[in-house]
Amino acid sequence: MKQTILRKYARLIARMGANIQKGQEVLIYCDLDQPKFVQLLVDECYKAGAKKVKVEFSYQPLEKLHVRHQTVTTMAKVEEWEKARLQFWNDTLPCRIYLDSEDPDGLKGINQGKMAKADQKRWPIIKPYWDSMENKYQWCIAAVPGAAWAKKLFPDLPKGKAIEKLWEAILFTSRVTEDPIAEWEAHNKNLHARCDYLNSLGIAELHYRGDNGTDLTVGMIPEGTFMGASETSLQGISFNANIPSEECFTSPMRGKAEGIVYATKPLSYNGELIENFWVRFENGKAVEVKAEKNQALLEQMIGMDEGSAYLGECALVPVNSPISESGLLFWNTLFDENAACHLALGAGFTNTIRGYENKTIEECRALGVNDSMEHNDFMIGYEGLDIDAVTRDGKTVPIFRRGKWAF
Protein backbone atom coordinates (compact mmCIF):
# COMPACT_ATOMS: atom_id res chain seq x y z
CA MET A 1 0.00 0.00 0.00
CA LYS A 2 1.29 3.48 -0.90
CA GLN A 3 2.87 5.38 1.98
CA THR A 4 1.00 8.55 1.00
CA ILE A 5 -2.35 6.81 1.50
CA LEU A 6 -1.27 5.19 4.77
CA ARG A 7 -0.10 8.55 6.07
CA LYS A 8 -3.54 10.01 5.30
CA TYR A 9 -5.07 7.18 7.31
CA ALA A 10 -2.66 7.76 10.20
CA ARG A 11 -3.46 11.48 10.14
CA LEU A 12 -7.19 10.71 10.14
CA ILE A 13 -6.82 8.53 13.25
CA ALA A 14 -4.69 11.09 15.08
CA ARG A 15 -6.67 14.21 14.18
CA MET A 16 -10.26 13.13 13.52
CA GLY A 17 -10.29 9.92 15.57
CA ALA A 18 -8.50 10.76 18.82
CA ASN A 19 -8.29 14.48 17.96
CA ILE A 20 -5.07 14.87 19.95
CA GLN A 21 -4.67 18.27 21.59
CA LYS A 22 -1.39 20.09 22.03
CA GLY A 23 0.43 18.79 25.09
CA GLN A 24 -1.65 15.62 25.53
CA GLU A 25 -0.10 12.21 26.09
CA VAL A 26 -1.12 9.32 23.83
CA LEU A 27 -1.29 5.56 24.42
CA ILE A 28 -1.34 3.26 21.38
CA TYR A 29 -2.32 -0.40 21.84
CA CYS A 30 -1.58 -2.74 18.94
CA ASP A 31 -0.37 -6.14 17.81
CA LEU A 32 2.91 -6.88 16.03
CA ASP A 33 1.42 -6.95 12.53
CA GLN A 34 2.10 -3.48 11.09
CA PRO A 35 5.07 -1.82 12.84
CA LYS A 36 5.72 0.52 9.90
CA PHE A 37 2.20 1.88 10.12
CA VAL A 38 2.53 2.25 13.89
CA GLN A 39 5.64 4.34 13.20
CA LEU A 40 3.63 6.53 10.82
CA LEU A 41 0.87 6.90 13.41
CA VAL A 42 3.28 7.87 16.17
CA ASP A 43 4.74 10.51 13.86
CA GLU A 44 1.29 11.90 13.10
CA CYS A 45 0.43 11.96 16.83
CA TYR A 46 3.48 14.12 17.48
CA LYS A 47 2.61 16.35 14.52
CA ALA A 48 -0.87 16.79 16.01
CA GLY A 49 0.74 18.14 19.20
CA ALA A 50 1.24 15.10 21.42
CA LYS A 51 3.67 15.62 24.28
CA LYS A 52 4.53 11.93 24.59
CA VAL A 53 3.39 8.78 22.75
CA LYS A 54 3.70 5.33 24.32
CA VAL A 55 3.13 2.13 22.32
CA GLU A 56 2.12 -1.15 23.96
CA PHE A 57 2.37 -4.23 21.72
CA SER A 58 0.55 -7.50 22.36
CA TYR A 59 0.84 -10.95 20.75
CA GLN A 60 -1.79 -13.68 20.95
CA PRO A 61 0.62 -16.64 21.20
CA LEU A 62 2.20 -15.03 24.28
CA GLU A 63 -1.22 -14.49 25.82
CA LYS A 64 -1.94 -18.21 25.40
CA LEU A 65 1.36 -19.06 27.13
CA HIS A 66 0.62 -16.74 30.05
CA VAL A 67 -2.82 -18.28 30.58
CA ARG A 68 -1.44 -21.81 30.31
CA HIS A 69 1.38 -21.37 32.82
CA GLN A 70 0.15 -18.79 35.34
CA THR A 71 -2.26 -19.62 38.15
CA VAL A 72 -5.59 -17.84 38.45
CA THR A 73 -4.25 -16.11 41.56
CA THR A 74 -1.25 -14.76 39.67
CA MET A 75 -3.32 -13.64 36.70
CA ALA A 76 -5.89 -11.97 38.94
CA LYS A 77 -3.46 -10.00 41.11
CA VAL A 78 -3.51 -6.25 40.50
CA GLU A 79 0.01 -5.12 41.37
CA GLU A 80 0.66 -1.84 43.16
CA TRP A 81 2.40 -0.46 40.07
CA GLU A 82 -0.75 -1.19 38.05
CA LYS A 83 -2.83 0.80 40.52
CA ALA A 84 -0.29 3.63 40.35
CA ARG A 85 -0.51 3.58 36.55
CA LEU A 86 -4.31 3.70 36.65
CA GLN A 87 -4.15 6.65 39.02
CA PHE A 88 -1.63 8.37 36.74
CA TRP A 89 -4.06 7.93 33.85
CA ASN A 90 -6.79 9.46 35.99
CA ASP A 91 -4.57 12.44 36.68
CA THR A 92 -3.34 12.97 33.09
CA LEU A 93 -6.21 11.59 30.92
CA PRO A 94 -4.11 10.42 27.94
CA CYS A 95 -5.75 9.81 24.55
CA ARG A 96 -6.09 6.13 23.72
CA ILE A 97 -5.75 4.62 20.24
CA TYR A 98 -6.45 0.92 19.67
CA LEU A 99 -5.22 -0.64 16.40
CA ASP A 100 -7.05 -3.91 15.84
CA SER A 101 -5.37 -6.56 13.67
CA GLU A 102 -5.57 -9.78 15.66
CA ASP A 103 -6.70 -13.18 14.40
CA PRO A 104 -10.44 -13.39 15.22
CA ASP A 105 -9.94 -17.03 16.23
CA GLY A 106 -6.37 -16.60 17.51
CA LEU A 107 -7.00 -17.71 21.10
CA LYS A 108 -8.75 -20.93 20.11
CA GLY A 109 -7.85 -23.62 22.63
CA ILE A 110 -7.08 -21.20 25.47
CA ASN A 111 -8.52 -21.99 28.90
CA GLN A 112 -11.42 -19.55 28.72
CA GLY A 113 -12.75 -20.49 32.16
CA LYS A 114 -9.41 -19.74 33.79
CA MET A 115 -9.14 -16.41 32.00
CA ALA A 116 -12.69 -15.48 33.01
CA LYS A 117 -12.06 -16.23 36.70
CA ALA A 118 -8.98 -14.01 36.68
CA ASP A 119 -10.87 -11.17 34.97
CA GLN A 120 -13.72 -11.44 37.47
CA LYS A 121 -11.30 -11.11 40.38
CA ARG A 122 -9.42 -8.16 38.84
CA TRP A 123 -12.45 -6.14 37.83
CA PRO A 124 -13.68 -4.95 41.27
CA ILE A 125 -10.21 -3.55 41.95
CA ILE A 126 -9.70 -1.69 38.67
CA LYS A 127 -13.35 -0.67 38.09
CA PRO A 128 -13.27 2.46 40.30
CA TYR A 129 -10.34 3.85 38.31
CA TRP A 130 -12.13 3.32 34.97
CA ASP A 131 -15.38 4.73 36.35
CA SER A 132 -13.49 7.83 37.43
CA MET A 133 -12.15 8.35 33.89
CA GLU A 134 -15.40 7.64 32.05
CA ASN A 135 -16.32 10.24 29.41
CA LYS A 136 -13.28 12.39 30.28
CA TYR A 137 -10.77 11.39 27.57
CA GLN A 138 -10.69 10.82 23.80
CA TRP A 139 -10.26 7.36 22.36
CA CYS A 140 -10.35 5.74 18.95
CA ILE A 141 -10.49 2.16 17.68
CA ALA A 142 -9.21 1.62 14.13
CA ALA A 143 -7.66 -1.33 12.30
CA VAL A 144 -4.69 -2.53 10.30
CA PRO A 145 -4.30 -5.90 8.55
CA GLY A 146 -2.90 -8.89 10.38
CA ALA A 147 -1.72 -11.86 8.29
CA ALA A 148 -4.00 -14.42 9.97
CA TRP A 149 -6.97 -12.05 9.84
CA ALA A 150 -6.32 -11.31 6.14
CA LYS A 151 -6.15 -15.01 5.30
CA LYS A 152 -9.46 -15.51 7.11
CA LEU A 153 -11.09 -13.06 4.68
CA PHE A 154 -9.16 -14.08 1.57
CA PRO A 155 -8.15 -17.75 2.05
CA ASP A 156 -7.40 -18.32 -1.63
CA LEU A 157 -4.84 -15.50 -1.91
CA PRO A 158 -1.15 -15.65 -0.96
CA LYS A 159 -0.44 -13.95 2.37
CA GLY A 160 1.00 -10.77 0.87
CA LYS A 161 -1.89 -10.27 -1.54
CA ALA A 162 -4.43 -11.06 1.20
CA ILE A 163 -2.89 -8.36 3.42
CA GLU A 164 -2.97 -5.86 0.54
CA LYS A 165 -6.61 -6.74 -0.16
CA LEU A 166 -7.52 -6.23 3.50
CA TRP A 167 -5.70 -2.89 3.49
CA GLU A 168 -7.89 -1.83 0.55
CA ALA A 169 -11.06 -2.88 2.41
CA ILE A 170 -10.04 -1.09 5.62
CA LEU A 171 -9.18 2.14 3.82
CA PHE A 172 -12.34 2.10 1.68
CA THR A 173 -14.72 1.49 4.58
CA SER A 174 -12.83 4.03 6.73
CA ARG A 175 -13.49 6.69 4.06
CA VAL A 176 -9.82 7.35 3.34
CA THR A 177 -10.33 9.44 0.21
CA GLU A 178 -8.35 12.35 -1.25
CA ASP A 179 -9.48 14.38 1.76
CA PRO A 180 -10.55 11.98 4.53
CA ILE A 181 -10.94 14.76 7.11
CA ALA A 182 -13.52 16.56 4.95
CA GLU A 183 -15.19 13.22 4.17
CA TRP A 184 -15.58 12.49 7.89
CA GLU A 185 -16.87 15.98 8.65
CA ALA A 186 -19.68 15.40 6.12
CA HIS A 187 -20.28 11.87 7.45
CA ASN A 188 -20.53 13.14 11.02
CA LYS A 189 -23.04 15.78 9.95
CA ASN A 190 -25.22 13.14 8.27
CA LEU A 191 -25.25 10.80 11.26
CA HIS A 192 -25.90 13.66 13.68
CA ALA A 193 -28.94 14.66 11.58
CA ARG A 194 -30.32 11.09 11.76
CA CYS A 195 -29.80 11.06 15.54
CA ASP A 196 -31.60 14.41 15.84
CA TYR A 197 -34.61 12.94 14.05
CA LEU A 198 -34.65 9.82 16.24
CA ASN A 199 -34.37 11.96 19.36
CA SER A 200 -37.29 14.10 18.21
CA LEU A 201 -39.67 11.12 18.20
CA GLY A 202 -39.81 10.47 21.96
CA ILE A 203 -39.24 6.73 21.54
CA ALA A 204 -40.54 4.50 24.34
CA GLU A 205 -39.54 1.17 22.78
CA LEU A 206 -38.11 -0.42 19.66
CA HIS A 207 -39.71 -3.50 18.13
CA TYR A 208 -37.42 -5.71 16.01
CA ARG A 209 -38.98 -8.25 13.64
CA GLY A 210 -37.33 -10.50 11.07
CA ASP A 211 -38.33 -13.41 8.88
CA ASN A 212 -35.46 -15.37 10.50
CA GLY A 213 -37.46 -15.57 13.74
CA THR A 214 -36.34 -12.36 15.43
CA ASP A 215 -39.16 -10.80 17.48
CA LEU A 216 -37.79 -8.54 20.19
CA THR A 217 -39.08 -5.47 22.01
CA VAL A 218 -36.59 -3.24 23.85
CA GLY A 219 -37.56 -0.38 26.17
CA MET A 220 -35.83 2.99 25.98
CA ILE A 221 -34.72 5.30 28.80
CA PRO A 222 -36.90 8.48 28.82
CA GLU A 223 -33.79 10.61 29.37
CA GLY A 224 -31.80 8.65 26.76
CA THR A 225 -30.57 9.95 23.42
CA PHE A 226 -29.25 8.46 20.21
CA MET A 227 -25.66 9.29 19.33
CA GLY A 228 -23.59 8.71 16.21
CA ALA A 229 -20.17 9.42 14.73
CA SER A 230 -18.33 12.13 16.66
CA GLU A 231 -18.93 12.72 20.35
CA THR A 232 -17.54 15.18 22.88
CA SER A 233 -15.60 14.42 26.05
CA LEU A 234 -16.25 16.13 29.37
CA GLN A 235 -13.15 18.17 28.55
CA GLY A 236 -15.08 19.63 25.61
CA ILE A 237 -13.02 17.84 22.92
CA SER A 238 -14.75 16.26 19.92
CA PHE A 239 -13.51 12.84 18.73
CA ASN A 240 -14.56 9.79 16.68
CA ALA A 241 -14.34 6.66 18.81
CA ASN A 242 -14.69 4.22 15.90
CA ILE A 243 -13.11 4.37 12.46
CA PRO A 244 -15.10 3.18 10.56
CA SER A 245 -18.52 4.02 12.05
CA GLU A 246 -21.98 3.90 10.48
CA GLU A 247 -24.20 3.58 13.57
CA CYS A 248 -26.76 5.60 15.47
CA PHE A 249 -26.79 4.07 18.96
CA THR A 250 -28.34 4.45 22.37
CA SER A 251 -28.32 2.68 25.72
CA PRO A 252 -31.70 1.00 26.39
CA MET A 253 -33.48 0.68 29.71
CA ARG A 254 -32.01 -2.13 31.80
CA GLY A 255 -34.67 -4.75 32.48
CA LYS A 256 -36.86 -3.84 29.49
CA ALA A 257 -36.34 -6.44 26.76
CA GLU A 258 -38.71 -9.24 25.78
CA GLY A 259 -38.47 -11.82 23.03
CA ILE A 260 -35.90 -13.57 20.89
CA VAL A 261 -33.23 -12.27 18.53
CA TYR A 262 -31.06 -14.15 16.02
CA ALA A 263 -27.46 -13.18 15.32
CA THR A 264 -26.71 -12.70 11.62
CA LYS A 265 -22.90 -12.71 11.79
CA PRO A 266 -20.30 -14.55 13.89
CA LEU A 267 -19.05 -12.96 17.12
CA SER A 268 -15.35 -12.99 18.00
CA TYR A 269 -15.23 -13.09 21.81
CA ASN A 270 -11.97 -13.47 23.74
CA GLY A 271 -10.19 -14.56 20.57
CA GLU A 272 -12.67 -17.31 19.64
CA LEU A 273 -15.63 -17.35 17.28
CA ILE A 274 -19.23 -17.90 18.40
CA GLU A 275 -21.40 -18.73 15.39
CA ASN A 276 -25.06 -19.19 14.47
CA PHE A 277 -26.63 -18.21 17.77
CA TRP A 278 -29.76 -16.69 19.25
CA VAL A 279 -30.62 -15.02 22.55
CA ARG A 280 -33.97 -15.00 24.36
CA PHE A 281 -34.83 -12.22 26.83
CA GLU A 282 -37.27 -12.05 29.72
CA ASN A 283 -37.58 -8.95 31.90
CA GLY A 284 -34.55 -7.54 30.14
CA LYS A 285 -32.28 -10.49 30.91
CA ALA A 286 -30.83 -13.07 28.52
CA VAL A 287 -32.37 -16.20 30.03
CA GLU A 288 -31.60 -18.64 27.21
CA VAL A 289 -28.94 -18.79 24.51
CA LYS A 290 -28.12 -21.30 21.81
CA ALA A 291 -25.09 -21.43 19.51
CA GLU A 292 -24.06 -23.98 16.91
CA LYS A 293 -20.42 -23.20 17.68
CA ASN A 294 -19.03 -22.35 21.15
CA GLN A 295 -22.23 -22.69 23.17
CA ALA A 296 -20.27 -22.88 26.43
CA LEU A 297 -18.36 -19.70 25.62
CA LEU A 298 -21.61 -17.85 24.90
CA GLU A 299 -22.99 -19.00 28.25
CA GLN A 300 -19.79 -17.86 29.95
CA MET A 301 -20.07 -14.46 28.28
CA ILE A 302 -23.53 -13.72 29.70
CA GLY A 303 -22.54 -15.02 33.13
CA MET A 304 -19.46 -12.88 33.75
CA ASP A 305 -21.29 -10.61 36.20
CA GLU A 306 -24.78 -9.43 37.08
CA GLY A 307 -24.96 -7.00 34.17
CA SER A 308 -23.47 -9.13 31.41
CA ALA A 309 -26.85 -10.74 30.57
CA TYR A 310 -28.59 -7.37 30.11
CA LEU A 311 -28.50 -5.05 27.12
CA GLY A 312 -26.21 -2.02 27.13
CA GLU A 313 -26.63 -0.83 23.54
CA CYS A 314 -29.06 -0.73 20.62
CA ALA A 315 -27.38 0.39 17.39
CA LEU A 316 -29.02 1.11 14.04
CA VAL A 317 -27.00 0.49 10.86
CA PRO A 318 -28.47 0.07 7.36
CA VAL A 319 -27.52 -2.85 5.13
CA ASN A 320 -26.48 -0.36 2.43
CA SER A 321 -23.60 1.00 4.49
CA PRO A 322 -20.22 0.96 2.68
CA ILE A 323 -19.08 -1.96 4.84
CA SER A 324 -22.13 -4.04 4.07
CA GLU A 325 -21.96 -3.18 0.37
CA SER A 326 -18.35 -4.37 0.26
CA GLY A 327 -19.81 -7.87 0.48
CA LEU A 328 -17.15 -8.90 3.00
CA LEU A 329 -17.64 -10.69 6.29
CA PHE A 330 -14.76 -9.17 8.27
CA TRP A 331 -14.90 -11.58 11.21
CA ASN A 332 -14.18 -8.48 13.28
CA THR A 333 -16.65 -6.59 15.46
CA LEU A 334 -15.40 -3.10 14.56
CA PHE A 335 -16.34 -3.69 10.91
CA ASP A 336 -19.18 -6.20 11.14
CA GLU A 337 -21.08 -4.09 13.70
CA ASN A 338 -20.94 -1.19 11.23
CA ALA A 339 -22.40 -3.35 8.49
CA ALA A 340 -25.56 -4.31 10.37
CA CYS A 341 -27.86 -3.34 13.20
CA HIS A 342 -26.51 -4.74 16.42
CA LEU A 343 -27.13 -5.07 20.13
CA ALA A 344 -24.58 -5.24 22.93
CA LEU A 345 -24.78 -7.32 26.06
CA GLY A 346 -23.14 -5.66 29.05
CA ALA A 347 -22.23 -2.09 29.91
CA GLY A 348 -24.16 0.83 28.49
CA PHE A 349 -22.94 4.35 27.77
CA THR A 350 -23.66 6.95 30.43
CA ASN A 351 -23.07 9.78 27.93
CA THR A 352 -26.26 8.78 26.08
CA ILE A 353 -28.23 10.31 28.98
CA ARG A 354 -29.44 13.83 28.27
CA GLY A 355 -27.50 16.23 30.50
CA TYR A 356 -25.07 13.51 31.60
CA GLU A 357 -22.35 16.14 32.06
CA ASN A 358 -24.29 17.43 35.09
CA LYS A 359 -24.93 13.97 36.54
CA THR A 360 -22.75 11.40 38.26
CA ILE A 361 -22.16 8.00 36.67
CA GLU A 362 -24.24 6.49 39.47
CA GLU A 363 -27.15 8.82 38.64
CA CYS A 364 -26.99 7.83 34.96
CA ARG A 365 -27.01 4.15 35.86
CA ALA A 366 -29.91 4.70 38.24
CA LEU A 367 -31.90 6.02 35.26
CA GLY A 368 -31.44 2.66 33.52
CA VAL A 369 -27.97 2.49 31.92
CA ASN A 370 -26.64 -1.03 32.43
CA ASP A 371 -23.37 -1.59 34.30
CA SER A 372 -21.04 -4.52 33.63
CA MET A 373 -17.40 -5.49 33.16
CA GLU A 374 -18.45 -6.71 29.70
CA HIS A 375 -19.60 -4.98 26.51
CA ASN A 376 -20.12 -7.43 23.66
CA ASP A 377 -21.69 -6.33 20.38
CA PHE A 378 -23.46 -8.92 18.26
CA MET A 379 -24.95 -8.34 14.85
CA ILE A 380 -28.67 -8.83 14.15
CA GLY A 381 -29.23 -6.77 11.00
CA TYR A 382 -29.90 -8.15 7.51
CA GLU A 383 -32.16 -7.51 4.51
CA GLY A 384 -35.17 -9.00 6.29
CA LEU A 385 -35.14 -6.88 9.45
CA ASP A 386 -37.90 -4.37 10.20
CA ILE A 387 -37.79 -2.01 13.19
CA ASP A 388 -40.65 0.11 14.51
CA ALA A 389 -40.47 2.78 17.19
CA VAL A 390 -43.39 3.09 19.58
CA THR A 391 -43.38 6.65 20.88
CA ARG A 392 -44.34 7.85 24.33
CA ASP A 393 -47.54 9.34 22.90
CA GLY A 394 -48.59 5.98 21.46
CA LYS A 395 -47.62 6.36 17.79
CA THR A 396 -45.85 3.67 15.76
CA VAL A 397 -43.13 5.06 13.51
CA PRO A 398 -41.21 2.91 10.99
CA ILE A 399 -37.45 3.15 11.53
CA PHE A 400 -36.14 0.30 9.33
CA ARG A 401 -37.73 -1.60 6.49
CA ARG A 402 -35.96 -4.57 4.92
CA GLY A 403 -32.74 -3.62 6.66
CA LYS A 404 -32.65 0.01 5.50
CA TRP A 405 -33.63 3.36 6.99
CA ALA A 406 -37.35 4.00 6.58
CA PHE A 407 -36.86 7.77 6.66
Beta strands, then each sheet from edge to edge (+ up, - down):
strand 1: 25-31
strand 2: 52-58
strand 3: 95-100
strand 4: 139-143
strand 5: 203-210
strand 6: 215-220
strand 7: 227-228
strand 8: 231-232
strand 9: 238-239
strand 10: 248-250
strand 11: 252-262
strand 12: 267-269
strand 13: 272-282
strand 14: 285-293
strand 15: 311-316
strand 16: 342-346
strand 17: 375-379
strand 18: 385-391
strand 19: 396-401
strand 20: 404-405
sheet 1: 2+ 1+ 3+ 4+
sheet 2: 12+ 13- 11+ 6- 5+ 18- 19+ 20-
sheet 3: 7+ 10- 15+ 16- 17+
sheet 4: 8+ 9-
sheet 5: 12+ 13- 14+
end
